[in-house]
Amino acid sequence: MLSLGARIGSAVILRLDFVVIFVVLALQWFLPVPPLIHPLQSGNEHR
């Protein structure tokens, strides 16, 4: 039971990761720079 639950949990987490990566890639395609990473890079570059 525990092993099955762990497998299902890991599978869901992997799927969520794939969805997040897919969304980020889609944002990169539609937008020139990802909005989540842009402020961090701009802040470091402005220094």
C-alpha positions as CSV (number, residue, x, y, z in Angstrom):
1,M,0.0,0.0,0.0
2,L,2.7,2.5,1.0
3,S,4.8,1.6,-2.1
4,L,1.8,2.2,-4.4
5,G,1.0,5.5,-2.7
6,A,4.6,6.6,-3.1
7,R,4.6,5.6,-6.7
8,I,1.4,7.5,-7.4
9,G,2.7,10.5,-5.5
10,S,6.0,10.5,-7.4
11,A,4.1,10.1,-10.7
12,V,1.8,13.1,-9.9
13,I,4.9,15.2,-8.9
14,L,6.6,14.2,-12.2
15,R,3.5,15.2,-14.2
16,L,3.3,18.5,-12.3
17,D,7.0,19.2,-13.1
18,F,6.3,18.4,-16.8
19,V,3.3,20.8,-16.8
20,V,5.4,23.6,-15.2
21,I,8.2,23.1,-17.7
22,F,5.8,23.0,-20.6
23,V,4.1,26.2,-19.4
24,V,7.6,27.9,-19.0
25,L,8.5,26.8,-22.5
26,A,5.2,28.1,-23.9
27,L,5.8,31.5,-22.1
28,Q,9.3,31.6,-23.7
29,W,7.7,31.0,-27.1
30,F,5.0,33.7,-26.6
31,L,7.1,36.2,-24.5
32,P,10.6,37.3,-25.3
33,V,11.7,36.7,-21.7
34,P,10.0,34.6,-18.9
35,P,8.3,37.0,-16.4
36,L,9.4,34.9,-13.4
37,I,13.1,34.8,-14.3
38,H,13.2,38.3,-15.9
39,P,13.1,40.4,-12.6
40,L,15.9,38.3,-11.1
41,Q,18.2,38.6,-14.1
42,S,17.4,42.3,-14.6
43,G,18.2,43.0,-10.9
44,N,21.5,41.1,-11.1
45,E,22.5,42.8,-14.4
46,H,21.6,46.3,-13.2
47,R,24.1,45.9,-10.3
